[in-house]
Amino acid sequence: MANKVLIVGSSRGIGLETAKQLLARGDSVVATCRNSNSEVESLGCEVLEGIDVTDLSSLSGLKKVKDFDWLLVVAGVLKRDGLHDFSEESIRQQFETNALGPLRVVQAVKSSLTKDVKVGLLTSRMGSVADNSSGGSYGYRMSKAALNMAGKSLSIELPEVAIRLIHPGWVRTEMTGGTGHLSVEESAEGIIKLMDNLTLAQSGSFFHVNGEPLPW
């Protein structure tokens, strides 16, 4: 059965590729982006422009999307801040986008989060306390740890909605400067597989895109 998928953050990288793969297999996609984007528009799916996860008022546009089966929140920002270049503003920006952003999105569409809807929140293993062996990147690590906690809490507050926290892998995208172990195609394929297999019994779980559970 085909799914209707709302992807928040589709202008490039993982979000754009995930939209492409879903459309190729016959799913319908509503793709959001902050600004006009010719590559997203060329996909032939419904596009919502002006959606910014740091701007609550812009998210009212998501209420136009009805009866979706999946919600994927992909939008995120990475800055490598350490003690040597400490910036409170950088850390705040990452919290606004990576932690508060997805929570704002869920709040905006909560009336549509009915039984059998699946929610995928793209997080990072850098938000794992147990997995932190290199330190640094304070804003990114802290914001993703906060997102992980939010996702777990949402799985309890929304018991009929299956929620999965997904580490997309270290992907060769603009965000990572083209470094990484996975292509965007491989990452998107893994994300879709994790969402396909998600059940209510796994709601609130934290998984690597390769299918392995991750420690908190």
Buried (B, 14 or more C-beta within 10 A) or exposed (E): EEBBBBBBBBBBBBBBBBBBBBBEEEBBBBBBBBEEBEEBEEBEBBBBBEBBBBBBEBBEBBEEBEEBBBBBBBBBBBBEBEEEEEEEEBBEBBBBBBBBBBBBBBEBBEEBBEEEBBBBBBBBBBBBEEBBEEEEBBBBBBBBBBBBBBBBEBBEEBEEBBBBBBBBBBBBBEBEEEEBEBBBBBBBBBBBEBBEEBEBEBBBBBBBBEEEEBEE
